Amino acid sequence: MTFVSLTARIRRRGRILQSHHITATQSRRQDSGTLTLNIRFSRECMEHTGILPGVRADILHDADTDLWKVKIVTNGGLSVFGHKNQAGEYSSCAISITLQEGFPTISSEKNERVKMFSIDAETVLQDGEVTFRLGFI
């Protein structure tokens, strides 16, 4: 008999999925029925922009170009959060928002979980902000 570790497979798979600067997930919460948008930033994105756990940021969307921007703000904004890995470092961080009527969404599928990734060739990483376009892979 040969036993294979399932957790090792999960960890390996997770690293492959996080190869894009940005991963955006839109889903409906089962407990409250609210639509949420979660934007996850890779370590490389964190290092280039300074968007790190503990900072506050705003999510912006340009409907004409369908570009998204996350920008660090000093007043207001949303809290960026993250979880440390086994080495005690942040391998990624995220920002989450409950979408209200009239807010832009990444998909018209309101009841399905939808995941999109940044098109990294078009992504602009700057100090304090990241501008990106989302697409399916």
Beta strands, then each sheet from edge to edge (+ up, - down):
strand 1: 22-28
strand 2: 35-42
strand 3: 56-62
strand 4: 67-72
strand 5: 78-79
strand 6: 92-99
strand 7: 114-118
strand 8: 124-126
strand 9: 129-132
strand 10: 134-135
sheet 1: 6+ 2- 1+ 7- 10+
sheet 2: 5+ 3- 4+ 9- 8+
end
